[in-house]
Amino acid sequence: MANNQDGETRYLFDVELKSMKIIHWGVVVRENLKSPPVIHRIFLTLGQYKKYVSTVNK
């Protein structure tokens, strides 16, 4: 998880549109939000992100 969490921090996962599978999840700074057109980026709240990561890492 990002050490410098502030109002510019975004929690997300990327879904590949062709396969509809999650291919990446993580934390990015607002200014680095670009993604390729074949990927749909879904943004989460911090609580949703923590719950998702804890479920995946079990």
N, C-alpha and C positions, 0 to 999 in steps of 0.2 A: 504494500500500500504506500501511497505517496507520503513523504515526510512533511512536505509543505502544503498542507491542506488549507485552502482559503476559498473565497467566493469565486475564484476562477477555476477551481478543480471540478472535473466532470468524471462521473463513474459510468461505465458503459460496457456493453458487449456488442460485438459485430457478428451479424448473421450473413452468411453467404447466400445470396438469393437463389442460385441454381439448386443447391442441395438443401437449403433451409436449415443448415446446421450452424451452431455457434462456433466460430473459428477463433475468437479472441475475446478476452475480457480484461478490463484494466482501468487504469486511472490516467487521464490526460489533462493538460492545462487547456483552458478554453481556446487559446490562440492556435492550438495544434489539432483542430477538429476535422481536418480534411480526410475523406475516405474515398476509395475507388467507387465508381458507379455500380459495380457488381456486388457491393456490400451494403447492407442496411445497418445503420448504427442505432442502437437502442440505448437511451439514457436512463439511468436509475438514480434514485436517491441514495444517500450514504447507507441508510438502514437496509434498503433492498439489496444493495451491492454486498454488504457484509453478510446478509443471510444467504445470498447466492453462493458466495465464495465459501462459506462454512459448509454448505450442503455439498458442493462439488469436492471439497477437500476431505470429506469423511472417508 
